[in-house]
Amino acid sequence: MPSEMVRVIYTKYDGSAHRDYPARRLAEDDLGIWVGVTHGTASVYHGRPSVEQIPFVLLIPHHAWWTGMFNPPPRTSEVYCDVTTPARWEGDTVHIIDLDLDVVRRRETALVELRDEDEFAEHRSLFGYPDELVTNANAAAQLLLGKLADGTEPFATHYRKHLLEVTQ
């Protein structure tokens, strides 16, 4: 039986630290594994110690090239998806490689935007992203742009029940 706690480790393609935090396993369904992070959770952000000020829920899809972070107010991003390599599990630790591109839906305006294309291009050159990785990352970004805009689940309401578990 899986542990209640999961360690989430994001690195960049070159192996450098990006994010690292403990999360509580909330559920597993056909979409993936849902984990929650509460206010006050000690974490590492860009290699530096940090403390989460706003709780969130993370969906780690079973085989997709992205992860989805779902946020309560006052965070301005309602949904923040990182384009990543598919998650790799080692016991209760999940390893995810962040590929720079982000797709975000803003809370107040519902504007959906693709972010960090410049960082993706820079790291593609610097780290030598293989062509297949570039193709998969761009396809994931385009897929997410459509799904966050049209309200496809889990980006419409499905996540809210999990978000309640970490905000109450």
Secondary structure, DSSP 8 states (H G I E B T S, - for coil): ---SEEEEEEE-TTS-EEEEEEEEEEEEETTEEEEEE-TT-EEEETTEEEE-SS-EEEEEESS-SEEEEE--TTSSEEEEEEEE---EEETTEEEEEEEEEEEEEETTT--EEEE-HHHHHHHHHHHT--HHHHHHHHHHHHHHHHHHHHT-TTTTTTTHHHHHHHH-
